[in-house]
Amino acid sequence: MHRVKLMASIGPATDDPATFQEVAKHIDGARINFSHGDPTEWGKRVSLIRSAGLPILGDLRGPGVRTGSVQGEIVVKAGETIAFKYGQETVGEGVVPVPIKEFFTVVEPGDVLVMNDGRLKLIVESKNGEIIKASAQSSGVIGSNKSIDVKGKDYPLPILDDHDKEALSLAVNSGFEFIGISHVRSAKDILEVKSFLSSRGSEAKVIAKMESKAAIDNLKEVVNAADYVMVARGDLGMTFELEEVPIIQQKIVGEALKQGRPVMVATQLLSSMVSNPVPTRAEVVDVMTAVSQGVDALLLTDETTIGKYPIEAVRWLERISAKYEDSTAIVGVDLSLYDDRMRFAMGVAKLASDMGAKIVIFTRSGLTAVRISRFRPGVPILAATPSTYVARQLRMMWGVESSIVTARDYEVGLEEAFNRFLELGLITPGENVVLTYGMQGKEAEHLIKVRRA
């Protein structure tokens, strides 16, 4: 059982069923990136992931600007001038098509364009209507459907375009447990997506991907509106100077934990393993740092979508996180932020931690388990629920092991939960156990039982 949860993005490198099944042995959830592929490809990946019983994160493209259709790749050398022209397809050598007009509205001479996770930078020299010329400051390649960020600026685009609405419809129909919103700018963006999901009967948790300047400027309100937070370091590295990214990561993780929101770190955790079977020493330190900061989850991207060693990558991620996940203690709290339910969860976590007792929870919505998880009690959190959907969502929460029970009544459910985990061998005779469920309704009572198994 992982305390820090592991998630892998699924793509060409893991589309083979045998490869995916091996990868699935080492992860707690899987991500489908809606920026690439089409509904047919997404559907195949959904089937693959469901065959392993894992929760799915559907990652929306978001309100960014991407290149149009480029024939092959455009090789860019430092010092060269590249033209960006409005259109869907390549119209000449060294010309990059951009099919979104807002790009030509936002960009001004002197702006810095950033591509390829920050590896390619260009300075805008001139703008003439729907043609922008920029001088490359570094070498690289430009292909089809590649993000173009303008350093320090956001595009005035709707959070959901037609592409994302189509992807969201597939996610709802397929029962995705999580939806990731790219390029979040404010709480309004999150609430709009939540409204879309709610109107279609979805209970998916919304993950705010922190990657834009606006998201960092509005950090507190964005974290408060989200169900889960992601430190999306790829685009953070394109929006901010690279030396700022570690500080921003620490700031996001700290705010998420402060507000009781689960948080994950993504991008370039083991990026050298795209082409090598062993990570670098620096990558091992990076993963260790994220785990020690108290994150709920770690997400691999290129390593398992286009990498040569997807199985080795998840094994190494598991190996490193397992080495350090016990180093996370109960995180400091600001009680002024919490209601009675969160304070109750803190009390359960502290009691169980002090006693060295496993925690057994009966939950319908999963919220009690999420709240207790936030305090990193250092003992197993065993959550039972009558909902398969909720059980899959709980797989992505720090320290939580979930299972299915048939009871819906809280008293009966708590006993069934205890017996279920006893049968599974997750509780052994002689151990101390703290059993609980959350407050229900305005007149409700909290319940805690301490038992010797």
N, C-alpha and C positions, 0 to 999 in steps of 0.2 A: 504494500500500500504506500502510495506517495503522499507525503504531507504537502510538499510543493507540487502542484499539478503540472503535467507536461502536455503540450498541444503541438500537433504538427500540421502544416499546410499540405494539402493533397494536390498533386499535379502530375505531369508526365512521368516523373521519376518514381511515383508511387501508384500509378494507375494499374499496374500489373497486380492481379489479385494476390498472388503468392507473396510479392514484395510487401503489399499493404498489410496482409495478415501478420507478417513478421513485425512490421512497424507498430501495428496495433497492440502487440503484446507489451509495449513499453510506454504507451501514451494513455492519457485520460480523456482526450477529446481531439477532434479534427476540424480543420478550417478549410472552407472552400472560398477561394478568392474570386469574387464576381467581376473583377477588373479584366480577367482573362477567360477565354472559353465562351461557350454558348450553352443554352438550356439543355441540349443533348448531352454535352460533356458533364455539365453540373449534375444532371440526373443520374448518370452512370456513377459518379463519385458519391452521390447520396446513397445509392444502393450498396456500394462498397463499404461505406462507413457504418450504415445501419446493420450490415451483416456482422459487424464486430460489436454492436450494441453501444457505440460511443455517441456522446453528444456532438452536435454540429454547430460550428460558428460560420454563418454566412457573412462574408466581408464585402460590404457595398463599395462601389467605386468612389462615390462621393462627388462633391462639387469642385473637382479639379479640372485642369486642362491637360489633354493628351495629344500627342501627334496623330496625324491621320495615317493613311496607308502609304508606307515607304517601300519602294521596290528594293528588296535586300536590306542593306544597311548603309548609312552615310557615315563614312570614316572622317572624323574631325581631328585635325592636328592643331596644336597650340599656335596661335597667331593668325589662323585662317578666319575669314569672314563668312558667316553662314546666314542665309536668308530664310526667314519664316514667312510663309505666305498663306493667306486664308484659302482653305480648300480641303477636300477630303483625300486627294491623292497627289503623289509626287508629280510636279510639273516641269522639272528640270534638274540637272545635276547640281548638287549642293544646295537644293531648295527643300526646306522642311514644311510639309503641309500641316496646317493647324485648323481644324474644322469648327472652332468655337470663337465667335466674334468678340466675346468679352476679353479674350487674350489681347486683342489689338486695342481695346479700350483702356485696359489697366496698364499695359507696359509703356514706359517712357524712356527716352535716351538717358543713359546712366544707370538704369536698372541692371541688376545681376540676375541672369537666368540660371537655374540650377537643374541638372538632370542626372540620371544614373546614380541615385542615392548620394548625390553631392560630389561625385567624382568628376563630372563635367560641368564647368562654369563658363558662362559667356556674358560679356558686357555689351549692353545694347548701345549701338552707335547712332542709329537713326530709325525714324519711323515715318513712313509715307503711306498713309491710308492703311491698306491691308497688307503691307510689306514691311517687315522689321528686319534690320540687319544687325548682327551681333558678332563681336570678335571673341573667338575662343581663347580662354585663359589656360586651358588644359586640354589634353588629347582624350579622345573617346569615340564612341559610336552612337549614332541615333537611329533607332528602328521604329517600327509601327507601334502605335498605342502606348507610347512612353510619356510619363508625367513630365510636365514643365512647370516648375515653381518659380515665382518671382520673389526674391529674397525680401522679407519684410512686408509683403502684400498678400491679400486674399482676393479671390475672384468673387464678384457679386452674382453668384449662381444659386439656384434653388438647391436645397439639400437633397431632394429627390428628383432626378430627371426620369425620362421614360425608360432608360436602360435600367436604372436602379429600381423603378417600380415593377418592371418585369421580373427582375431578380428577387425582389421582396415577395412577389406573388408566388414564385416557385418555393421560396423558403417557408412561407406560411403553409402552402399546400403539402409540403414535405415535413412539416412539424419541426423546423429547426429550433434548437433550444436557445441560441444566441444570435444576435444580429450586431455586426460591427459597423459603426458609422464613421467613414473616413472624412477627414478635413472638417471636423466639428468646429464651429465658431462660437456657439453660445448655447445656453439651455434651450432656447427656442428650437434649434435644430433637432435636439434630442426629443423634445415634446412632440414635434411634428411627426417624427418616425414612430414614436410610441402611439400616437393617435391613429396613424395608418395601420399599425399592427392590431391595435384594439378593435378598430372598425371591421377587421377581418377575423376576429376571434382568436388571435394569436396571443400567447402568454410568454413569448420569447423575451429573454432579458436583453436589454440594449447596452452594448459596449461602446463607450465614447473613446475613439482613437485620438489621443493627444498628439497632434503633429503640426498644427498651425499656430501662428503668432496669436491670433485671436483667442484660440483655446487656452493658451497659457495666460493671456491677459485676463481671461474670464474663468480662471482655474476653479475657484471655489464654487461658482454657480454651475459650471459644467459637471463637476464631480457630484454635486448634490443632485442633479437631475438624472444622472446615469445610474444604471444598475451595476455596472462593472466598468473599470477604466483600463485602457491599454496605453502603455508608453510605446508609441510607434516610432522607433528611433530612426527608421529609414528617412521619413519625411521630416522629422525633427532636425536631422543633419543637413537637410536641404533648406530649411527655414532659418536655422540659427548657425552660428559658427560652431565647428566641431568641438572645440574645447568647452563650449557651454553645455553640450548635451548631457554629460554626467551630472552636472548641477541640476539641470532641468529634470532629469530622471528622478533624482533624489527628492526634488520638490513635489513632483506629481505623486510619487509613491507615498510620501509623507502626508500629503493632503488627503489622499484616498483612505489611508489607514485612520487618519484623524476623524474622518466623516463616516467610517465604518463601511466603506465600499471595497469590494474585492478589486485587486489590481494585478495586471500581468505585464511582463516586459517582452517585447518582440523585436526582431530584425537583427541580423548579423551576430547572433549569440555564438554560433559556430561556423561563421561564413567560410572559413578556409576549407571546411569539409565539403563544400560544393565540389572541390576537385582533389581533396586529400582525405585519406581514411582516418587521420588522427588530428585532433584540434591543436591549436597553438597554445603555449603557456598563457598568453595574454587572454585568450578566449576562456580558458578555465577560470582565470581570476575574474573575468567579467561575469560569468555565470554565478560564481561564488558570491560576488558582490550583490547581485540582484537577490539571491536567496537570503543573504544576511540582512538586506534591507527590509525583508518581510513580505515579499510579493506572494500572491496566491498561486501564480502560474507563470510558466515560461513557454514562449511560442516560437517554433522554428518556421522559417519561411523558405528561402531558396534552397536550404540544405535538403529539404524533403520534396521540393517541387521539381527542381531542375538539376539537383546535385547527383553526383556519381555514387555517393555512399549514404543513401537515406537511412538504411538500417543501422549502420555504424553511428550515424549522427544521433539518432534517438537513444541508442545504447549509451553513448558518451554523455548526453544530456542527463539521462537517468543516473548514471554513475556519479557525475559531479554534484548534482542536486542532492542525491542521497547522502553524500559525504557531509554536507553542510546544513541540511534542513533542520536538524535538531538544535542548531545554534540560535534559532529565533525564539525569543521569549515573549511574554505578554507585552504588547506595545503600549506605551504611555497613552493616557486618554485625557480628553477634556470633557468632563462630565456635563458641562453647560450645553454641549451639542446633543446630548442624548435624552431620549424619552425613557419612560419606565421600562419598556420592553428591552431596550439596549442595556440599561443598567442591570436588569435581571440577568441578561446574557453574560454580562461581565462577572456577576456574582457566581453564576454556575461555573464559568471558566476558572475563576480563582479557587473556588471550593474544590473542584476536581483536580486542579493542578496541585494544590496543597496536599491533597490526600493521595495523589498518584492514582486516581481512579479514572477509569474509562467513562465516557459520557454517552448515554443512550437517549436519543430524542425521538419522539413520535411527532411528525409534522405533516400537515396537508400541503402547505404552500412552500415549505422549505425555508421560510424566513428565520425561524428560530435557530436552525442549524447555521445559516449564514451569519447571523449575529454572534453566535458563540464562536464560530470560526475566526471572526475578526480579532478576537483577543488572544489567539495563538496559544491555547492552554498547554501545549506540550504533551497532551495525552490524546489517544484516539477519540474522534468524534463520530459516533455511530448513529446515523440518522435513518429512520424507517418511515416510509410514506406509502399511501395507497396508490400514488400516481407514478407510473413509469416515467412520464415526462419530467416530473420534479426530481425523481431519482437521478436521471441523466444530468439535469442542471447541477445538482449537488456534487457531481463528480469533479466539477471544476472549482470547488471551494477548498481552501487550505485545510488539510487535515481531516476532511470529511470522507467517510466511507458510507455509501448509501445502499439500501436494500428495499425490497417491496414487501408490504404486508397487505392483508385483505381488509382489516378493520378500519372503520372510519370514526368510531367513537374514541375519544382521547384516552380514557382510562383503559379500555380494552386494548386499544392500539399500543399503549405503552408496554403492557405485559406481552403482547404479541411481538413487539420489537425486541424486548429483552430475550425472549425465547428464540427468536429468529437468529440473533447474533450469537447466542449460545450454541445453536445448531451449526452455524457456519464456522465455529471455532474462533471467532473474533473476541469472545469472552470465555475465559477459562475458570473453572471452579476455584474458589478461594480469593478471586480478585474483588477489589472494591469497585462498585459501579454507582455512578450518579445518574438517575433517571429523571427526565423532565419533558414537559411540553410547554408551549407558550401560552400567554394570556389570550383568551378569546372573548371578544366583545367588551362592552363598557363595564359590565358587572362581573367580569371574569376573575378567576383566582389563578395565581401561579402555583405550580406544583413541583416540588423537588423531593425525590426519594433517594436515600442512600442505602445501598444493599451490598451484602457480601454474596457473591455469586455461588 
